[in-house]
C-alpha cells in the first residue's frame, strides 16, 4: 500500500501563485504548487495539499509563521522557497540570511518529509538592479550546497532557459505568468519523478516592438509596479499583510474543472479541511 501524499508548500509570492491569475480561487491566483498538487491528485485521489505561502513574506516571517504549522500536518512532501524578498532589501546581511535559511532546512529535513528547494532566477527587471545578480549568485550557490548537504531535492530554476522569454513573466516583471507557473509545475514534477500530463508552453513568436513601445511599457511598469512597491517599502508594509494562506490546512485537491464560477464559495473550500 503506497503512502498518502501530504504536500505542504511554504514561502512567498512565488509559491502562493502570484502572476497566475484565477478569480475563482483564494487570493485570486493558482500557481505552480496548485498545479503540482492537481497532477498528483489526478493519479492518486487520496492526495492532500496545503499552501501556507503569502506574498511579500521575507525569510524570518516564513520561518516564524509557516514552519511549525506545516510540521504539525505531518507532511510527506514540503516545498520551501524563501529569501527572494530579502534579496531586494537595500541593506542585507547575506551570511545571516543563508545561516537562517539552512537552519530552516535542517528543521524541515528532521521531520522525515521529502524536502524540495529552489534556486532563484535572474529576473531582467532593470539595469538599475543589476547588483542583485551578485546576491542571487551567492544565494543560489549556497542553496545548492545546502541541498547537497541535507540530501534534499532541488529545482535549479536558474538553469531554465525558457524563462529568458519575457512572456513567461507577468507584467510586473517579477512574478511568473500563467505559462511560467505551468512550466514550473512541469519541472517540479520532473524533479519529483511524478507522473503528469503537463506540456511545455507553446508561445507564438512575438510581434517586434518599436523603441517608443518599449519606452511606454517601461514607463507604465514604473508607475504601476515599481512606484507602489517602493511606497510599501518606505511605509514598512507588505502586499500580503492583509492576506492569509490560500489553503491553510491539508485538504483534498480542488481540481480546476470542478470549480464553480462563484468566488463566494471559496472561503468554505479553504477552511473545510483545515
N, C-alpha and C positions, 0 to 999 in steps of 0.2 A: 504494500500500500504506500503510495507516494505521500510525502509530507505536504500539508496545505501551505500554499504560498501566502505569506502575510507581508505585504510590501508597504513600507513606510518611507515617504520622501521628505527630506529635510532641506531647508535652505532659504533662498531669497526669490526674487522675481524670475530667475532662470528656471527654477523648479516649480514655482507657482503656475507659470504658463503665460506670463505677460507677453503680449505680441501675437498670441494665437487667440484671437477674439471669438467668443461664443456667448451670446447674451442669454442662452438657456441655462448657463452654469453659474455656480457661485463665483463671485468676483469677476464675472463676465469673461472668463478665459478657460482654456482647455489645457494645452501644453503637452510637452513630450512625456511627462510622467503619467498623465491620464492615458495617453495613447499606448504607453508600455503596459499599463495595467489592463487596458481593454484587450490587447492582444493576448495577454496571459489568461484573461477570463474566457476568451473565446476557445481556448484549448483546455481550460480547467475552470468550470463554473464555481468551484469552491474557493477560488482566489479572493483574498480580501485586501483592501487598499486604503491607506490614509495618506493625506498630503498636508503637512504642517507648515509648508513654506509660505512666507509672506514677503511681498516686495519691499525693498528698501532696507531689509534687515542686514546689519553687519554681523561679523562673526560672533562677538560676545553675546549679543541678544539671541542669536540662533542657539548657541550653547546653553544659555540660561533658560530659554523658553521652550526649546523643542526636544532636547536630548532625553530628558527624564520622561516626558510624556511618551516619546517614541519607544523607549526601552520598556515602559510599563505595558506596552501592547505585545511584548514577546514576539517581535518581528523575525521573519526568516531572511528578509532582504531589506537593507537600508541604503538609500541613496543619499549622498552628502555632498552638496556643493555650497561652499561658503567662503567669504573673504573677498568676493568681487567688488562689493560696495566699499570695503576698506581700501582697496587699491585706488579708488577715486578720491580719497581724502588728501587734502593739501599736506598735512603732516601725518606721517605714519612710521611707527617702529616696526619695520618689516620682520626683524628677528623675533620679536614678541608675537606678532601675528602668526607666524609659522609655528612657533612653540605651542601657542594656544590651539592652533589647528591640529597639530599632532596629538596633543592631549585629548582632544575631542575624538579623533580617530581611535586612539587607544581605548577609550571608554566604549565606543561603539563596537569595536572588534571583540572586546571582552564579553559581549552579550552572546556570542556564538553565531550571530547572523552573518550572512554574506554581505560585505560592505562594498559599495560602488562609489568610487571617487571620480572626479573630473578635473582635467586641466582647464585653463582659461583660454580665450581666443583673443587675438589682437584685433579688436573691432576698429575699423577705419572711421573714427569719429571726425577728427580734425587734425591738421598739422600742429595745432597748438597743444595737443595732448600726446604728442609723440613720446615724451618722457615716460608715459605709462607703460611703454613697451619694456623698459628695463624692469619695472616692478613685476610685470606679467611674466617675464622670462624667469625671474627669481622664484616667483610663486609656482610656476609650472615645474621647474627643476626640483624644487623641494617636494612638491606633491608626488612626483614620480618616485623620489627616494622613499617617501612615507608609504606609498602604495607597495613598493617592493619590500620594505621592512616589515610591514604588517600583513603582507600577502593578501591585499585587497584586489578587487577588480578595478580597472582604470579605463575610463573613456577619455582617450587622448584627443580631446576636442581641438587642440592646437593644430593637429595634423590634417584636419578635414578640409581638403581643398575646395569642396563645394561651397563653403562659407565665404569664399572670395567673391561670390556673386552677390551684389547688393540686394537682389530680390529675396535672398534668404534672411533679410533683416527687415524689421518693422520700420515705419517712417522715423521713429526716434533714433535709429541707427545704433541702439544699444541692446535691444531685445530681438530675439529671433522672430521672424514672421511665421505664418502658418506653415509654409513649405519648410522653413528652417526647423520648426518643432517636430514636424513629421519626419524629417530626415534624421534629426537627433534621436527620436524614438527608435527608428530603424537601427541606428548604430549602437544604441544601448542594448537592444535585443540581441544584436550580433555578439556583443561582448558577453552577454549573459548566456549565449548559446541557446536561446529560447526560440521556439518555432513562431513564425509570424507571417503575415501576408502583406506587409508594408513594402512599397516600392519607392525608389528614389524619385524625387520630384522631377518632372519634365518641364523645363522653363523655356518658353519660346524666346528667340533672340530679341533683345530689347531694341526699340527704335532709337537711333542715335539722337542725342540731345545737343542742343546748341549751348554755347557758353552762357548766354542770357538765361536759359532754362536752369542750368546748373547753379548760377548765382541766385536766382529766385528761390530755388529749392534750399540752398544754404541759408538764406535769409529767413525763410519760413521755419526751418529747423531751429534756428537760433531763438526765434520768437516763441514757437510752440513748445519746444522741449528743453532747450538749454536754459532759457530765462527762468521758467518755473522751477527747474532743478536747482539752479543757483539760489533762488529765493528760499527754497526749502532748506538748503544747507545753511544759509545765513540765519534763518529762524530756528534752526535746530530741530526741524520736524522731518518726517519721512512720508513718502507717498502711501506707505502701508500702515500708518498709525491708526487709521480708522477702520482697518480691516482685521478680520480673524482668519484662521486657517480655513481653506476651502473644504477639505474633507478631514475634520478634526479627530475622527475615530475610525478604527477599522470597520469596513463595510463592504458588502457586495459591490462589484464594479458596475457603475452606471454606463451602459453601452449607449452610444450616441443615437442609434436607430430606435432606441426605446424611450428617448426623451420626448416629453411634450413640449409645446412651444410656450407654455405659460410659466414665466420665471417665478411667479409667486409660489409655485410648488417646490422650488429648490431648497429652501431652508429645511423643510422636513426631510429631504433626501440626505442632507449633510449632517443631520443630527440624529436620525433614526437609529443608526448603528453605533453611535459614539458611546 
